[in-house]
Amino acid sequence: MGSSVEYALVTSSTLPSELQESEYYISLEKEQWVDLVDYSADLVKSDTNQEIVFLIVAKGTPEQQASDDERRSKKSLALTSLQENNISQEQAITNLKTQLQVLEEELENLQKQDTLEQEQGKLAAVATAKQQESLRSKSISIFNALYNK
């Protein structure tokens, strides 16, 4: 942009009061305004790095005010909707995290149960083998007793 003075005109009935609430707001009288414009024009001619923008705020018509009010209302409703959606999504995420935690605990319990069942299976196999060995030993003893008679 450089080396120019730009002007912008904004019409709104609420903007003047919103601007006046700023700590940087300065009210100018006509003579000061004209001098400021002249000084700015001279300044940008002498220093090409200067960029100056003047914002002129004029009180808007009732139609413009209604349009601005409607635009702000729509923007506010959209923001509220986004915030509500964000809250819903955060709650859904929290619920999913809780469900994940429960499922992880169930998985851990199932893994423990599976390990326990495997150990019980091994113990049962060992017990069965010992029982068969004991039976075989008795059978051998019975046969030996019969044939040795």
WOZIKA-V587473 format. One record per backbone hydrogen bond with DSSP energy under -1.0 kcal/mol. NH is the residue of the N-H (numbers start at 0). CO is the residue of the C=O. E is the energy in kcal/mol with one decimal. If there is no record, write none. Layout:
# WOZIKA-V587473
NH CO E
NH CO E
This chain:
# WOZIKA-V587473
2 49 -1.3
5 51 -2.5
7 53 -2.0
9 55 -2.6
11 57 -1.9
17 13 -2.1
18 14 -3.1
19 15 -2.2
21 18 -1.7
24 21 -1.2
32 28 -2.5
33 29 -2.6
34 30 -2.3
35 31 -2.5
36 32 -2.2
37 33 -2.4
38 34 -3.0
39 35 -2.3
40 36 -2.3
41 37 -2.3
42 38 -2.6
43 39 -2.4
44 40 -1.2
45 41 -1.8
46 42 -2.1
49 46 -1.7
51 3 -1.4
53 5 -2.9
55 7 -3.2
57 9 -2.7
64 60 -2.8
65 61 -2.6
66 62 -2.4
67 63 -2.9
68 64 -2.9
69 65 -2.5
70 66 -2.5
71 67 -2.8
72 68 -2.5
73 69 -2.7
74 70 -2.4
75 71 -2.5
76 72 -2.8
77 73 -2.6
78 74 -2.3
79 75 -2.6
80 76 -2.6
81 77 -2.5
82 78 -2.6
83 79 -2.6
84 80 -2.6
85 81 -2.5
86 82 -2.4
87 83 -2.6
88 84 -2.6
89 85 -2.5
90 86 -2.5
91 87 -2.5
92 88 -2.6
93 89 -2.4
94 90 -2.7
95 91 -2.7
96 92 -2.6
97 93 -2.3
98 94 -2.7
99 95 -2.7
100 96 -2.3
101 97 -2.3
102 98 -2.8
103 99 -2.7
104 100 -2.2
105 101 -2.6
106 102 -2.8
107 103 -2.5
108 104 -2.6
109 105 -2.8
110 106 -2.6
111 107 -2.4
112 108 -2.8
113 109 -2.8
114 110 -2.5
115 111 -2.7
116 112 -2.8
117 113 -2.4
118 114 -2.4
119 115 -2.8
120 116 -2.5
121 117 -2.4
122 118 -2.7
123 119 -2.8
124 120 -2.4
125 121 -2.5
126 122 -2.7
127 123 -2.8
128 124 -2.6
129 125 -2.5
130 126 -2.5
131 127 -2.9
132 128 -2.4
133 129 -2.6
134 130 -2.9
135 131 -3.0
136 132 -2.4
137 133 -2.3
138 134 -3.0
139 135 -2.9
140 136 -2.2
141 137 -2.8
142 138 -2.9
143 139 -2.8
144 140 -2.4
145 141 -2.4
146 142 -2.7
147 143 -1.9
